[in-house]
Amino acid sequence: MDEIPVSTLLISLVVLLVVSAFFSISETSMMALNRYRLRHLTKTGHRGARLASQLLARTDRLLGVVLLGNNLVNAAAAALVTVITFRLFGESELALTLGTLAVTFFILVFSEISPKVMGASYPERIAFPASYVLTPLLKLTYPIVWFVNLFVRLLLWALRLKPQASQTHSHTLTKEELRTLVLEGGKFLPQKHQNMLLNLFDLESITVEDAMTPRSEIEAVDIESAPDEIRRQIALSNHTRLPVYSERLDDIIGIVHVRKVLNLSEGENINARTLTEVLREPYFIPMGTPLLTQLQNFQEQQDRMGLVVDEYGELKGLLTLEDILEEIIGEFPSRSPLQSARFRRMADGSIVVEGATLLRDMNRKLGYKFPLDGPKTLNGLILEHFQDIPDPGTSLKVAGYPLEVLQTQDRVIKSVRMLAPDKD
């Protein structure tokens, strides 16, 4: 060692620091890889991703070879600094202390912190090339790594800890984690697609009564009506399928497809008898059914419309496949006039809203934050708050929003003026 020039020792020290930096940057970049993107790249045939995936399949071996190399190199660097210090300054304790502090500083800055920051910032750029070096290095040092990991496994066993066999496949995402991924992936997803995915996550928490057409707005045909009235109702209908009842709306006897009825002698022979011949059996949906479950039920039943009933069999509303799809992708432009003009913005900035409007629609389209754990419509929310049928002109505040009842009819609130909410 005494015959080796100091310049050569200094170059060797720099090389050791670079090698230590390689192990540090490799460790951090490998651990920072996105496991799901890594799996995708592996399936597409990316060789670097495949090697990295194989290394991450056994993290104990990967960490073993990385830390083994890093510690050996750092120990060699410390020993080399001692030799250089003695050669330059003699066996001085002060010089040895300063040399130790210097090598510690250089290892921390150039071989540990800076490489790990870079590895965490650019994991794919570094980990994939590094895997070409780590893979043969692991094969070369495997006996040593296996021997060291033997004691590691014994220690983990004593602590009652069981290491996961594969980091790539071990973690399953929860619904909330998936939601976070979608929100954070906004720059890769168009806003409309992002909203659709988020709406899909909500289908389990939304029930049929949140999306159904309320009973008071159901278009239905009374089979006991005169033939001319039946023909008029069918001809003017905004829907392709209509419930048919006998005298009372709760007595639904079937569902009629308007096209089939109009094909009967060009509609001239439409009456109670011919209408009965083309009726299809009604499909009933219990209240409280999650929308996701009902979507699956529609698929299994090969149906597109159902009647929502409560535990006593009383009709509460009507739900179609289109209603569920609108919860996912947004409102279709082909809605009937009855359902398309629920909001009217006035010149003074207030908004006139129909009482039957769903609170979820108001929250989504107008940006309000009405509670959704109680009544489903604005009419129901006001009646629950007021505990009575308010007279037109009555003003009140619900959930922090000033309201004015404009019109009531048949024990329901028909229209409400929404004023600007109070600012705290």
Secondary structure by P-SEA (a helix, b strand, c coil): cccccaaaaaaaaaaaaaaaaaaaaaaaaaaaccaaaaaaaaaaccaaaaaaaaaaccaaaaaaaaaaaaaaaaaaaaaaaaaaaaacccccaaaaaaaaaaaaaaaaacccaaaaaaaaacccccaaaaaaaaaaaaaaaaaaaaaaaaaaaaaaaaacccccccccccccccaaaaaaaaaaacccccaaaaaaaaaaaaccccccccccccccccccccccccaaaaaaaaaaccccbbbbbccccccccccccaaaaaaccccccccaaaaaaaccbbbbbcccccaaaaaaaaaaacccbbbbbcccccccccccaaaaaaaccccccccccccccccccccccbbbbbccccaaaaaaaccccccccccccaaaaaaaaaccccccccccccccbbbbbcccccccccbbbbcccccc
